[in-house]
Amino acid sequence: MPGITIDKDHCKGCELCVQACPQRILAMSKDITVRGYYYAQLADPSRCIGCRICALVCPDVAIEVNTHGLMFELFDY
């Protein structure tokens, strides 16, 4: 299963990753960072397909996606 690491101290809460995720596994936290931003967090990491779109759209490079091989299982909503 792919692993997503979000550096909440670098996230400025732009929500680009939340909107870009095809699996809708990211959500905004209700907590605020020391810089005063709500940050992205994983809502359901088990549905991650490792597409790395969240990391590509992040302007602050706050998201890192680690994959171990390929696993694509698209969920129909």
PQR file with spaces between the fields and no chain letter, atoms N, CA, C, O and H, PARSE charges and radii, in Angstrom:
ATOM       1  N    MET     1       0.841   -1.175    0.000 -0.4000 1.5000
ATOM       2  CA   MET     1       0.000    0.000    0.000 -0.0000 2.0000
ATOM       3  C    MET     1       0.889    1.243    0.000  0.5500 1.7000
ATOM       4  O    MET     1       1.870    1.303    0.741 -0.5500 1.4000
ATOM       5  N    PRO     2       0.554    2.223   -0.819 -0.5600 1.5000
ATOM       6  CA   PRO     2       1.323    3.473   -0.840  0.2800 2.0000
ATOM       7  C    PRO     2       1.216    4.205    0.487  0.5500 1.7000
ATOM       8  O    PRO     2       0.214    4.104    1.195 -0.5500 1.4000
ATOM       9  N    GLY     3       2.259    4.933    0.804 -0.4000 1.5000
ATOM      10  CA   GLY     3       2.261    5.711    2.030 -0.0000 2.0000
ATOM      11  C    GLY     3       2.393    7.191    1.731  0.5500 1.7000
ATOM      12  O    GLY     3       3.266    7.600    0.966 -0.5500 1.4000
ATOM      13  H    GLY     3       3.073    5.015    0.229  0.4000 1.0000
ATOM      14  N    ILE     4       1.535    7.986    2.327 -0.4000 1.5000
ATOM      15  CA   ILE     4       1.562    9.425    2.119 -0.0000 2.0000
ATOM      16  C    ILE     4       2.012   10.087    3.409  0.5500 1.7000
ATOM      17  O    ILE     4       1.496    9.796    4.488 -0.5500 1.4000
ATOM      18  H    ILE     4       0.826    7.653    2.948  0.4000 1.0000
ATOM      19  N    THR     5       2.982   10.982    3.278 -0.4000 1.5000
ATOM      20  CA   THR     5       3.465   11.759    4.408 -0.0000 2.0000
ATOM      21  C    THR     5       3.199   13.229    4.115  0.5500 1.7000
ATOM      22  O    THR     5       3.634   13.758    3.092 -0.5500 1.4000
ATOM      23  H    THR     5       3.400   11.218    2.402  0.4000 1.0000
ATOM      24  N    ILE     6       2.479   13.883    5.027 -0.4000 1.5000
ATOM      25  CA   ILE     6       2.176   15.298    4.863 -0.0000 2.0000
ATOM      26  C    ILE     6       2.891   16.069    5.963  0.5500 1.7000
ATOM      27  O    ILE     6       2.664   15.832    7.149 -0.5500 1.4000
ATOM      28  H    ILE     6       2.126   13.454    5.858  0.4000 1.0000
ATOM      29  N    ASP     7       3.746   16.985    5.563 -0.4000 1.5000
ATOM      30  CA   ASP     7       4.466   17.835    6.518 -0.0000 2.0000
ATOM      31  C    ASP     7       3.557   19.015    6.873  0.5500 1.7000
ATOM      32  O    ASP     7       3.488   20.002    6.140 -0.5500 1.4000
ATOM      33  H    ASP     7       3.931   17.178    4.599  0.4000 1.0000
ATOM      34  N    LYS     8       2.870   18.898    7.996 -0.4000 1.5000
ATOM      35  CA   LYS     8       1.874   19.917    8.342 -0.0000 2.0000
ATOM      36  C    LYS     8       2.493   21.279    8.614  0.5500 1.7000
ATOM      37  O    LYS     8       1.802   22.294    8.523 -0.5500 1.4000
ATOM      38  H    LYS     8       2.926   18.097    8.591  0.4000 1.0000
ATOM      39  N    ASP     9       3.770   21.326    8.944 -0.4000 1.5000
ATOM      40  CA   ASP     9       4.418   22.613    9.194 -0.0000 2.0000
ATOM      41  C    ASP     9       4.706   23.382    7.905  0.5500 1.7000
ATOM      42  O    ASP     9       4.884   24.600    7.937 -0.5500 1.4000
ATOM      43  H    ASP     9       4.332   20.502    9.018  0.4000 1.0000
ATOM      44  N    HIS    10       4.752   22.675    6.764 -0.4000 1.5000
ATOM      45  CA   HIS    10       4.966   23.334    5.474 -0.0000 2.0000
ATOM      46  C    HIS    10       3.664   23.574    4.715  0.5500 1.7000
ATOM      47  O    HIS    10       3.634   24.366    3.773 -0.5500 1.4000
ATOM      48  H    HIS    10       4.607   21.686    6.737  0.4000 1.0000
ATOM      49  N    CYS    11       2.600   22.905    5.114 -0.4000 1.5000
ATOM      50  CA   CYS    11       1.309   23.037    4.428 -0.0000 2.0000
ATOM      51  C    CYS    11       0.679   24.376    4.785  0.5500 1.7000
ATOM      52  O    CYS    11       0.605   24.747    5.956 -0.5500 1.4000
ATOM      53  H    CYS    11       2.624   22.262    5.879  0.4000 1.0000
ATOM      54  N    LYS    12       0.223   25.104    3.752 -0.4000 1.5000
ATOM      55  CA   LYS    12      -0.420   26.389    4.007 -0.0000 2.0000
ATOM      56  C    LYS    12      -1.932   26.327    3.834  0.5500 1.7000
ATOM      57  O    LYS    12      -2.602   27.359    3.873 -0.5500 1.4000
ATOM      58  H    LYS    12       0.283   24.802    2.801  0.4000 1.0000
ATOM      59  N    GLY    13      -2.473   25.132    3.645 -0.4000 1.5000
ATOM      60  CA   GLY    13      -3.910   24.951    3.603 -0.0000 2.0000
ATOM      61  C    GLY    13      -4.590   25.428    2.340  0.5500 1.7000
ATOM      62  O    GLY    13      -5.726   25.899    2.405 -0.5500 1.4000
ATOM      63  H    GLY    13      -1.929   24.294    3.614  0.4000 1.0000
ATOM      64  N    CYS    14      -3.942   25.325    1.197 -0.4000 1.5000
ATOM      65  CA   CYS    14      -4.524   25.804   -0.064 -0.0000 2.0000
ATOM      66  C    CYS    14      -5.610   24.865   -0.598  0.5500 1.7000
ATOM      67  O    CYS    14      -6.408   25.264   -1.447 -0.5500 1.4000
ATOM      68  H    CYS    14      -3.019   24.942    1.144  0.4000 1.0000
ATOM      69  N    GLU    15      -5.646   23.637   -0.113 -0.4000 1.5000
ATOM      70  CA   GLU    15      -6.632   22.617   -0.484 -0.0000 2.0000
ATOM      71  C    GLU    15      -6.510   22.114   -1.917  0.5500 1.7000
ATOM      72  O    GLU    15      -7.420   21.439   -2.400 -0.5500 1.4000
ATOM      73  H    GLU    15      -4.999   23.313    0.577  0.4000 1.0000
ATOM      74  N    LEU    16      -5.421   22.418   -2.610 -0.4000 1.5000
ATOM      75  CA   LEU    16      -5.245   21.923   -3.973 -0.0000 2.0000
ATOM      76  C    LEU    16      -5.153   20.397   -4.000  0.5500 1.7000
ATOM      77  O    LEU    16      -5.686   19.760   -4.909 -0.5500 1.4000
ATOM      78  H    LEU    16      -4.682   22.966   -2.217  0.4000 1.0000
ATOM      79  N    CYS    17      -4.491   19.819   -3.028 -0.4000 1.5000
ATOM      80  CA   CYS    17      -4.347   18.369   -2.978 -0.0000 2.0000
ATOM      81  C    CYS    17      -5.685   17.688   -2.706  0.5500 1.7000
ATOM      82  O    CYS    17      -5.973   16.628   -3.262 -0.5500 1.4000
ATOM      83  H    CYS    17      -4.058   20.336   -2.290  0.4000 1.0000
ATOM      84  N    VAL    18      -6.491   18.293   -1.858 -0.4000 1.5000
ATOM      85  CA   VAL    18      -7.802   17.734   -1.530 -0.0000 2.0000
ATOM      86  C    VAL    18      -8.681   17.703   -2.769  0.5500 1.7000
ATOM      87  O    VAL    18      -9.382   16.721   -3.010 -0.5500 1.4000
ATOM      88  H    VAL    18      -6.258   19.154   -1.406  0.4000 1.0000
ATOM      89  N    GLN    19      -8.647   18.762   -3.547 -0.4000 1.5000
ATOM      90  CA   GLN    19      -9.459   18.845   -4.757 -0.0000 2.0000
ATOM      91  C    GLN    19      -8.916   17.959   -5.877  0.5500 1.7000
ATOM      92  O    GLN    19      -9.686   17.477   -6.708 -0.5500 1.4000
ATOM      93  H    GLN    19      -8.077   19.560   -3.351  0.4000 1.0000
ATOM      94  N    ALA    20      -7.607   17.741   -5.910 -0.4000 1.5000
ATOM      95  CA   ALA    20      -6.991   16.983   -7.001 -0.0000 2.0000
ATOM      96  C    ALA    20      -7.043   15.474   -6.804  0.5500 1.7000
ATOM      97  O    ALA    20      -6.936   14.732   -7.781 -0.5500 1.4000
ATOM      98  H    ALA    20      -6.982   18.132   -5.235  0.4000 1.0000
ATOM      99  N    CYS    21      -7.199   15.006   -5.600 -0.4000 1.5000
ATOM     100  CA   CYS    21      -7.151   13.566   -5.317 -0.0000 2.0000
ATOM     101  C    CYS    21      -8.335   12.838   -5.955  0.5500 1.7000
ATOM     102  O    CYS    21      -9.487   13.133   -5.637 -0.5500 1.4000
ATOM     103  H    CYS    21      -7.285   15.609   -4.807  0.4000 1.0000
ATOM     104  N    PRO    22      -8.058   11.882   -6.860 -0.5600 1.5000
ATOM     105  CA   PRO    22      -9.156   11.155   -7.505  0.2800 2.0000
ATOM     106  C    PRO    22      -9.875   10.190   -6.559  0.5500 1.7000
ATOM     107  O    PRO    22     -11.021    9.818   -6.810 -0.5500 1.4000
ATOM     108  N    GLN    23      -9.222    9.791   -5.495 -0.4000 1.5000
ATOM     109  CA   GLN    23      -9.809    8.849   -4.547 -0.0000 2.0000
ATOM     110  C    GLN    23     -10.468    9.536   -3.349  0.5500 1.7000
ATOM     111  O    GLN    23     -11.120    8.879   -2.538 -0.5500 1.4000
ATOM     112  H    GLN    23      -8.291   10.093   -5.291  0.4000 1.0000
ATOM     113  N    ARG    24     -10.301   10.849   -3.238 -0.4000 1.5000
ATOM     114  CA   ARG    24     -10.883   11.636   -2.130 -0.0000 2.0000
ATOM     115  C    ARG    24     -10.458   11.112   -0.760  0.5500 1.7000
ATOM     116  O    ARG    24     -11.285   10.891    0.125 -0.5500 1.4000
ATOM     117  H    ARG    24      -9.771   11.383   -3.897  0.4000 1.0000
ATOM     118  N    ILE    25      -9.134   10.918   -0.609 -0.4000 1.5000
ATOM     119  CA   ILE    25      -8.628   10.413    0.667 -0.0000 2.0000
ATOM     120  C    ILE    25      -8.055   11.508    1.552  0.5500 1.7000
ATOM     121  O    ILE    25      -7.689   11.251    2.699 -0.5500 1.4000
ATOM     122  H    ILE    25      -8.463   11.097   -1.328  0.4000 1.0000
ATOM     123  N    LEU    26      -7.974   12.732    1.028 -0.4000 1.5000
ATOM     124  CA   LEU    26      -7.425   13.844    1.798 -0.0000 2.0000
ATOM     125  C    LEU    26      -8.543   14.765    2.256  0.5500 1.7000
ATOM     126  O    LEU    26      -9.552   14.929    1.570 -0.5500 1.4000
ATOM     127  H    LEU    26      -8.271   12.940    0.096  0.4000 1.0000
ATOM     128  N    ALA    27      -8.351   15.361    3.422 -0.4000 1.5000
ATOM     129  CA   ALA    27      -9.306   16.324    3.964 -0.0000 2.0000
ATOM     130  C    ALA    27      -8.522   17.365    4.743  0.5500 1.7000
ATOM     131  O    ALA    27      -7.357   17.160    5.083 -0.5500 1.4000
ATOM     132  H    ALA    27      -7.532   15.227    3.980  0.4000 1.0000
ATOM     133  N    MET    28      -9.165   18.462    5.015 -0.4000 1.5000
ATOM     134  CA   MET    28      -8.511   19.514    5.795 -0.0000 2.0000
ATOM     135  C    MET    28      -8.707   19.250    7.283  0.5500 1.7000
ATOM     136  O    MET    28      -9.789   18.859    7.719 -0.5500 1.4000
ATOM     137  H    MET    28     -10.112   18.628    4.739  0.4000 1.0000
ATOM     138  N    SER    29      -7.663   19.466    8.044 -0.4000 1.5000
ATOM     139  CA   SER    29      -7.695   19.267    9.485 -0.0000 2.0000
ATOM     140  C    SER    29      -8.497   20.371   10.161  0.5500 1.7000
ATOM     141  O    SER    29      -8.652   21.467    9.622 -0.5500 1.4000
ATOM     142  H    SER    29      -6.783   19.784    7.689  0.4000 1.0000
ATOM     143  N    LYS    30      -8.993   20.070   11.325 -0.4000 1.5000
ATOM     144  CA   LYS    30      -9.674   21.084   12.130 -0.0000 2.0000
ATOM     145  C    LYS    30      -8.689   21.792   13.064  0.5500 1.7000
ATOM     146  O    LYS    30      -9.043   22.756   13.743 -0.5500 1.4000
ATOM     147  H    LYS    30      -8.868   19.180   11.763  0.4000 1.0000
ATOM     148  N    ASP    31      -7.454   21.299   13.086 -0.4000 1.5000
ATOM     149  CA   ASP    31      -6.394   21.911   13.896 -0.0000 2.0000
ATOM     150  C    ASP    31      -5.669   22.970   13.074  0.5500 1.7000
ATOM     151  O    ASP    31      -5.699   22.950   11.844 -0.5500 1.4000
ATOM     152  H    ASP    31      -7.167   20.516   12.535  0.4000 1.0000
ATOM     153  N    ILE    32      -5.025   23.887   13.768 -0.4000 1.5000
ATOM     154  CA   ILE    32      -4.285   24.962   13.123 -0.0000 2.0000
ATOM     155  C    ILE    32      -2.801   24.803   13.439  0.5500 1.7000
ATOM     156  O    ILE    32      -2.429   24.473   14.566 -0.5500 1.4000
ATOM     157  H    ILE    32      -5.001   23.903   14.768  0.4000 1.0000
ATOM     158  N    THR    33      -1.955   25.041   12.428 -0.4000 1.5000
ATOM     159  CA   THR    33      -0.513   24.952   12.628 -0.0000 2.0000
ATOM     160  C    THR    33       0.001   26.194   13.351  0.5500 1.7000
ATOM     161  O    THR    33      -0.756   27.130   13.608 -0.5500 1.4000
ATOM     162  H    THR    33      -2.258   25.308   11.513  0.4000 1.0000
ATOM     163  N    VAL    34       1.275   26.194   13.672 -0.4000 1.5000
ATOM     164  CA   VAL    34       1.873   27.352   14.341 -0.0000 2.0000
ATOM     165  C    VAL    34       1.890   28.578   13.441  0.5500 1.7000
ATOM     166  O    VAL    34       1.989   29.706   13.923 -0.5500 1.4000
ATOM     167  H    VAL    34       1.890   25.434   13.463  0.4000 1.0000
ATOM     168  N    ARG    35       1.792   28.356   12.117 -0.4000 1.5000
ATOM     169  CA   ARG    35       1.744   29.473   11.171 -0.0000 2.0000
ATOM     170  C    ARG    35       0.322   29.987   10.959  0.5500 1.7000
ATOM     171  O    ARG    35       0.116   30.980   10.261 -0.5500 1.4000
ATOM     172  H    ARG    35       1.712   27.440   11.726  0.4000 1.0000
ATOM     173  N    GLY    36      -0.670   29.303   11.566 -0.4000 1.5000
ATOM     174  CA   GLY    36      -2.048   29.760   11.488 -0.0000 2.0000
ATOM     175  C    GLY    36      -2.854   29.197   10.339  0.5500 1.7000
ATOM     176  O    GLY    36      -3.853   29.796    9.943 -0.5500 1.4000
ATOM     177  H    GLY    36      -0.502   28.496   12.133  0.4000 1.0000
ATOM     178  N    TYR    37      -2.447   28.058    9.790 -0.4000 1.5000
ATOM     179  CA   TYR    37      -3.157   27.452    8.663 -0.0000 2.0000
ATOM     180  C    TYR    37      -3.788   26.126    9.072  0.5500 1.7000
ATOM     181  O    TYR    37      -3.260   25.406    9.920 -0.5500 1.4000
ATOM     182  H    TYR    37      -1.635   27.571   10.112  0.4000 1.0000
ATOM     183  N    TYR    38      -4.921   25.817    8.457 -0.4000 1.5000
ATOM     184  CA   TYR    38      -5.452   24.467    8.528 -0.0000 2.0000
ATOM     185  C    TYR    38      -4.631   23.651    7.540  0.5500 1.7000
ATOM     186  O    TYR    38      -4.282   24.159    6.475 -0.5500 1.4000
ATOM     187  H    TYR    38      -5.349   26.402    7.768  0.4000 1.0000
ATOM     188  N    TYR    39      -4.321   22.428    7.856 -0.4000 1.5000
ATOM     189  CA   TYR    39      -3.444   21.624    7.001 -0.0000 2.0000
ATOM     190  C    TYR    39      -4.169   20.384    6.482  0.5500 1.7000
ATOM     191  O    TYR    39      -5.159   19.941    7.062 -0.5500 1.4000
ATOM     192  H    TYR    39      -4.605   22.015    8.721  0.4000 1.0000
ATOM     193  N    ALA    40      -3.664   19.838    5.388 -0.4000 1.5000
ATOM     194  CA   ALA    40      -4.230   18.624    4.798 -0.0000 2.0000
ATOM     195  C    ALA    40      -3.850   17.420    5.646  0.5500 1.7000
ATOM     196  O    ALA    40      -2.762   17.360    6.221 -0.5500 1.4000
ATOM     197  H    ALA    40      -2.859   20.198    4.916  0.4000 1.0000
ATOM     198  N    GLN    41      -4.762   16.470    5.711 -0.4000 1.5000
ATOM     199  CA   GLN    41      -4.489   15.232    6.431 -0.0000 2.0000
ATOM     200  C    GLN    41      -5.169   14.076    5.701  0.5500 1.7000
ATOM     201  O    GLN    41      -6.038   14.287    4.855 -0.5500 1.4000
ATOM     202  H    GLN    41      -5.645   16.518    5.244  0.4000 1.0000
ATOM     203  N    LEU    42      -4.769   12.870    6.034 -0.4000 1.5000
ATOM     204  CA   LEU    42      -5.342   11.682    5.410 -0.0000 2.0000
ATOM     205  C    LEU    42      -6.677   11.355    6.067  0.5500 1.7000
ATOM     206  O    LEU    42      -6.765   11.238    7.289 -0.5500 1.4000
ATOM     207  H    LEU    42      -4.063   12.699    6.722  0.4000 1.0000
ATOM     208  N    ALA    43      -7.716   11.207    5.247 -0.4000 1.5000
ATOM     209  CA   ALA    43      -9.024   10.830    5.764 -0.0000 2.0000
ATOM     210  C    ALA    43      -9.221    9.314    5.666  0.5500 1.7000
ATOM     211  O    ALA    43      -9.804    8.704    6.563 -0.5500 1.4000
ATOM     212  H    ALA    43      -7.644   11.302    4.254  0.4000 1.0000
ATOM     213  N    ASP    44      -8.738    8.712    4.587 -0.4000 1.5000
ATOM     214  CA   ASP    44      -8.872    7.265    4.396 -0.0000 2.0000
ATOM     215  C    ASP    44      -7.678    6.750    3.587  0.5500 1.7000
ATOM     216  O    ASP    44      -7.790    6.565    2.375 -0.5500 1.4000
ATOM     217  H    ASP    44      -8.264    9.208    3.859  0.4000 1.0000
ATOM     218  N    PRO    45      -6.545    6.517    4.239 -0.5600 1.5000
ATOM     219  CA   PRO    45      -5.328    6.113    3.512  0.2800 2.0000
ATOM     220  C    PRO    45      -5.422    4.750    2.832  0.5500 1.7000
ATOM     221  O    PRO    45      -4.624    4.465    1.939 -0.5500 1.4000
ATOM     222  N    SER    46      -6.360    3.910    3.220 -0.4000 1.5000
ATOM     223  CA   SER    46      -6.462    2.575    2.627 -0.0000 2.0000
ATOM     224  C    SER    46      -6.894    2.628    1.163  0.5500 1.7000
ATOM     225  O    SER    46      -6.683    1.657    0.436 -0.5500 1.4000
ATOM     226  H    SER    46      -7.008    4.141    3.945  0.4000 1.0000
ATOM     227  N    ARG    47      -7.488    3.726    0.710 -0.4000 1.5000
ATOM     228  CA   ARG    47      -7.942    3.848   -0.675 -0.0000 2.0000
ATOM     229  C    ARG    47      -6.907    4.494   -1.590  0.5500 1.7000
ATOM     230  O    ARG    47      -7.177    4.681   -2.777 -0.5500 1.4000
ATOM     231  H    ARG    47      -7.660    4.514    1.300  0.4000 1.0000
ATOM     232  N    CYS    48      -5.740    4.838   -1.077 -0.4000 1.5000
ATOM     233  CA   CYS    48      -4.704    5.491   -1.891 -0.0000 2.0000
ATOM     234  C    CYS    48      -4.189    4.543   -2.966  0.5500 1.7000
ATOM     235  O    CYS    48      -3.876    3.385   -2.692 -0.5500 1.4000
ATOM     236  H    CYS    48      -5.520    4.686   -0.113  0.4000 1.0000
ATOM     237  N    ILE    49      -4.106    5.056   -4.204 -0.4000 1.5000
ATOM     238  CA   ILE    49      -3.601    4.247   -5.314 -0.0000 2.0000
ATOM     239  C    ILE    49      -2.177    4.633   -5.694  0.5500 1.7000
ATOM     240  O    ILE    49      -1.604    4.040   -6.608 -0.5500 1.4000
ATOM     241  H    ILE    49      -4.361    5.998   -4.426  0.4000 1.0000
ATOM     242  N    GLY    50      -1.599    5.607   -5.015 -0.4000 1.5000
ATOM     243  CA   GLY    50      -0.221    5.998   -5.286 -0.0000 2.0000
ATOM     244  C    GLY    50      -0.033    6.784   -6.562  0.5500 1.7000
ATOM     245  O    GLY    50       1.028    6.699   -7.179 -0.5500 1.4000
ATOM     246  H    GLY    50      -2.065    6.089   -4.273  0.4000 1.0000
ATOM     247  N    CYS    51      -1.027    7.547   -6.980 -0.4000 1.5000
ATOM     248  CA   CYS    51      -0.940    8.285   -8.246 -0.0000 2.0000
ATOM     249  C    CYS    51      -0.025    9.510   -8.153  0.5500 1.7000
ATOM     250  O    CYS    51       0.451   10.001   -9.177 -0.5500 1.4000
ATOM     251  H    CYS    51      -1.890    7.617   -6.479  0.4000 1.0000
ATOM     252  N    ARG    52       0.221    9.997   -6.964 -0.4000 1.5000
ATOM     253  CA   ARG    52       1.110   11.130   -6.684 -0.0000 2.0000
ATOM     254  C    ARG    52       0.571   12.483   -7.173  0.5500 1.7000
ATOM     255  O    ARG    52       1.321   13.459   -7.212 -0.5500 1.4000
ATOM     256  H    ARG    52      -0.165    9.599   -6.133  0.4000 1.0000
ATOM     257  N    ILE    53      -0.677   12.555   -7.535 -0.4000 1.5000
ATOM     258  CA   ILE    53      -1.237   13.830   -7.991 -0.0000 2.0000
ATOM     259  C    ILE    53      -1.201   14.855   -6.864  0.5500 1.7000
ATOM     260  O    ILE    53      -0.919   16.029   -7.104 -0.5500 1.4000
ATOM     261  H    ILE    53      -1.286   11.763   -7.502  0.4000 1.0000
ATOM     262  N    CYS    54      -1.480   14.427   -5.644 -0.4000 1.5000
ATOM     263  CA   CYS    54      -1.465   15.350   -4.500 -0.0000 2.0000
ATOM     264  C    CYS    54      -0.090   15.987   -4.331  0.5500 1.7000
ATOM     265  O    CYS    54       0.017   17.184   -4.068 -0.5500 1.4000
ATOM     266  H    CYS    54      -1.709   13.473   -5.448  0.4000 1.0000
ATOM     267  N    ALA    55       0.957   15.187   -4.481 -0.4000 1.5000
ATOM     268  CA   ALA    55       2.313   15.709   -4.332 -0.0000 2.0000
ATOM     269  C    ALA    55       2.691   16.634   -5.488  0.5500 1.7000
ATOM     270  O    ALA    55       3.440   17.592   -5.299 -0.5500 1.4000
ATOM     271  H    ALA    55       0.871   14.214   -4.695  0.4000 1.0000
ATOM     272  N    LEU    56       2.177   16.350   -6.673 -0.4000 1.5000
ATOM     273  CA   LEU    56       2.490   17.179   -7.843 -0.0000 2.0000
ATOM     274  C    LEU    56       1.835   18.553   -7.784  0.5500 1.7000
ATOM     275  O    LEU    56       2.427   19.534   -8.235 -0.5500 1.4000
ATOM     276  H    LEU    56       1.568   15.571   -6.826  0.4000 1.0000
ATOM     277  N    VAL    57       0.628   18.642   -7.239 -0.4000 1.5000
ATOM     278  CA   VAL    57      -0.074   19.929   -7.213 -0.0000 2.0000
ATOM     279  C    VAL    57       0.272   20.765   -5.985  0.5500 1.7000
ATOM     280  O    VAL    57      -0.081   21.943   -5.931 -0.5500 1.4000
ATOM     281  H    VAL    57       0.147   17.845   -6.873  0.4000 1.0000
ATOM     282  N    CYS    58       0.946   20.191   -5.010 -0.4000 1.5000
ATOM     283  CA   CYS    58       1.273   20.923   -3.783 -0.0000 2.0000
ATOM     284  C    CYS    58       2.339   21.987   -4.055  0.5500 1.7000
ATOM     285  O    CYS    58       3.474   21.648   -4.388 -0.5500 1.4000
ATOM     286  H    CYS    58       1.233   19.234   -5.054  0.4000 1.0000
ATOM     287  N    PRO    59       1.987   23.275   -3.918 -0.5600 1.5000
ATOM     288  CA   PRO    59       2.965   24.333   -4.200  0.2800 2.0000
ATOM     289  C    PRO    59       4.057   24.456   -3.137  0.5500 1.7000
ATOM     290  O    PRO    59       5.092   25.077   -3.379 -0.5500 1.4000
ATOM     291  N    ASP    60       3.832   23.871   -1.973 -0.4000 1.5000
ATOM     292  CA   ASP    60       4.792   23.967   -0.882 -0.0000 2.0000
ATOM     293  C    ASP    60       5.632   22.710   -0.707  0.5500 1.7000
ATOM     294  O    ASP    60       6.438   22.633    0.220 -0.5500 1.4000
ATOM     295  H    ASP    60       2.991   23.366   -1.777  0.4000 1.0000
ATOM     296  N    VAL    61       5.459   21.737   -1.572 -0.4000 1.5000
ATOM     297  CA   VAL    61       6.170   20.451   -1.508 -0.0000 2.0000
ATOM     298  C    VAL    61       6.054   19.857   -0.104  0.5500 1.7000
ATOM     299  O    VAL    61       7.042   19.423    0.489 -0.5500 1.4000
ATOM     300  H    VAL    61       4.804   21.799   -2.325  0.4000 1.0000
ATOM     301  N    ALA    62       4.840   19.848    0.405 -0.4000 1.5000
ATOM     302  CA   ALA    62       4.581   19.358    1.755 -0.0000 2.0000
ATOM     303  C    ALA    62       4.126   17.901    1.759  0.5500 1.7000
ATOM     304  O    ALA    62       3.934   17.323    2.829 -0.5500 1.4000
ATOM     305  H    ALA    62       4.038   20.201   -0.076  0.4000 1.0000
ATOM     306  N    ILE    63       3.949   17.297    0.581 -0.4000 1.5000
ATOM     307  CA   ILE    63       3.428   15.933    0.492 -0.0000 2.0000
ATOM     308  C    ILE    63       4.443   15.034   -0.176  0.5500 1.7000
ATOM     309  O    ILE    63       5.013   15.372   -1.214 -0.5500 1.4000
ATOM     310  H    ILE    63       4.105   17.767   -0.288  0.4000 1.0000
ATOM     311  N    GLU    64       4.659   13.879    0.440 -0.4000 1.5000
ATOM     312  CA   GLU    64       5.555   12.868   -0.121 -0.0000 2.0000
ATOM     313  C    GLU    64       4.787   11.560   -0.216  0.5500 1.7000
ATOM     314  O    GLU    64       4.138   11.140    0.741 -0.5500 1.4000
ATOM     315  H    GLU    64       4.196   13.605    1.283  0.4000 1.0000
ATOM     316  N    VAL    65       4.865   10.916   -1.381 -0.4000 1.5000
ATOM     317  CA   VAL    65       4.167    9.652   -1.602 -0.0000 2.0000
ATOM     318  C    VAL    65       5.205    8.572   -1.840  0.5500 1.7000
ATOM     319  O    VAL    65       6.026    8.676   -2.752 -0.5500 1.4000
ATOM     320  H    VAL    65       5.393   11.257   -2.159  0.4000 1.0000
ATOM     321  N    ASN    66       5.164    7.542   -1.023 -0.4000 1.5000
ATOM     322  CA   ASN    66       6.057    6.395   -1.175 -0.0000 2.0000
ATOM     323  C    ASN    66       5.241    5.215   -1.649  0.5500 1.7000
ATOM     324  O    ASN    66       4.250    4.844   -1.019 -0.5500 1.4000
ATOM     325  H    ASN    66       4.497    7.458   -0.283  0.4000 1.0000
ATOM     326  N    THR    67       5.655    4.621   -2.763 -0.4000 1.5000
ATOM     327  CA   THR    67       4.954    3.452   -3.271 -0.0000 2.0000
ATOM     328  C    THR    67       5.891    2.257   -3.243  0.5500 1.7000
ATOM     329  O    THR    67       7.110    2.391   -3.351 -0.5500 1.4000
ATOM     330  H    THR    67       6.459    4.923   -3.274  0.4000 1.0000
ATOM     331  N    HIS    68       5.302    1.110   -3.098 -0.4000 1.5000
ATOM     332  CA   HIS    68       6.052   -0.143   -3.078 -0.0000 2.0000
ATOM     333  C    HIS    68       5.484   -1.016   -4.190  0.5500 1.7000
ATOM     334  O    HIS    68       4.650   -1.885   -3.937 -0.5500 1.4000
ATOM     335  H    HIS    68       4.312    1.000   -3.010  0.4000 1.0000
ATOM     336  N    GLY    69       5.931   -0.786   -5.411 -0.4000 1.5000
ATOM     337  CA   GLY    69       5.346   -1.463   -6.551 -0.0000 2.0000
ATOM     338  C    GLY    69       4.124   -0.687   -7.027  0.5500 1.7000
ATOM     339  O    GLY    69       3.895    0.441   -6.589 -0.5500 1.4000
ATOM     340  H    GLY    69       6.608   -0.080   -5.616  0.4000 1.0000
ATOM     341  N    LEU    70       3.359   -1.268   -7.898 -0.4000 1.5000
ATOM     342  CA   LEU    70       2.168   -0.614   -8.415 -0.0000 2.0000
ATOM     343  C    LEU    70       0.919   -1.269   -7.864  0.5500 1.7000
ATOM     344  O    LEU    70       0.808   -2.494   -7.821 -0.5500 1.4000
ATOM     345  H    LEU    70       3.544   -2.184   -8.253  0.4000 1.0000
ATOM     346  N    MET    71      -0.013   -0.442   -7.446 -0.4000 1.5000
ATOM     347  CA   MET    71      -1.299   -0.942   -6.997 -0.0000 2.0000
ATOM     348  C    MET    71      -2.357    0.055   -7.442  0.5500 1.7000
ATOM     349  O    MET    71      -2.427    1.168   -6.921 -0.5500 1.4000
ATOM     350  H    MET    71       0.077    0.553   -7.481  0.4000 1.0000
ATOM     351  N    PHE    72      -3.166   -0.339   -8.389 -0.4000 1.5000
ATOM     352  CA   PHE    72      -4.240    0.528   -8.846 -0.0000 2.0000
ATOM     353  C    PHE    72      -5.562   -0.182   -8.636  0.5500 1.7000
ATOM     354  O    PHE    72      -5.832   -1.207   -9.261 -0.5500 1.4000
ATOM     355  H    PHE    72      -3.109   -1.244   -8.811  0.4000 1.0000
ATOM     356  N    GLU    73      -6.365    0.353   -7.774 -0.4000 1.5000
ATOM     357  CA   GLU    73      -7.702   -0.178   -7.520 -0.0000 2.0000
ATOM     358  C    GLU    73      -8.616    1.032   -7.416  0.5500 1.7000
ATOM     359  O    GLU    73      -8.763    1.623   -6.347 -0.5500 1.4000
ATOM     360  H    GLU    73      -6.145    1.186   -7.266  0.4000 1.0000
ATOM     361  N    LEU    74      -9.223    1.391   -8.529 -0.4000 1.5000
ATOM     362  CA   LEU    74     -10.072    2.574   -8.551 -0.0000 2.0000
ATOM     363  C    LEU    74     -11.393    2.271   -7.886  0.5500 1.7000
ATOM     364  O    LEU    74     -11.978    1.209   -8.098 -0.5500 1.4000
ATOM     365  H    LEU    74      -9.104    0.910   -9.397  0.4000 1.0000
ATOM     366  N    PHE    75     -11.855    3.193   -7.091 -0.4000 1.5000
ATOM     367  CA   PHE    75     -13.126    3.044   -6.405 -0.0000 2.0000
ATOM     368  C    PHE    75     -14.174    3.875   -7.121  0.5500 1.7000
ATOM     369  O    PHE    75     -13.951    5.055   -7.391 -0.5500 1.4000
ATOM     370  H    PHE    75     -11.379    4.056   -6.919  0.4000 1.0000
ATOM     371  N    ASP    76     -15.282    3.290   -7.422 -0.4000 1.5000
ATOM     372  CA   ASP    76     -16.361    3.984   -8.106 -0.0000 2.0000
ATOM     373  C    ASP    76     -17.265    4.629   -7.066  0.5500 1.7000
ATOM     374  O    ASP    76     -17.714    3.971   -6.126 -0.5500 1.4000
ATOM     375  H    ASP    76     -15.463    2.331   -7.202  0.4000 1.0000
ATOM     376  N    TYR    77     -17.530    5.929   -7.241 -0.4000 1.5000
ATOM     377  CA   TYR    77     -18.362    6.633   -6.276 -0.0000 2.0000
ATOM     378  C    TYR    77     -19.709    6.931   -6.862  0.5500 1.7000
ATOM     379  O    TYR    77     -20.555    7.525   -6.194 -0.5500 1.4000
ATOM     380  H    TYR    77     -17.166    6.464   -8.003  0.4000 1.0000
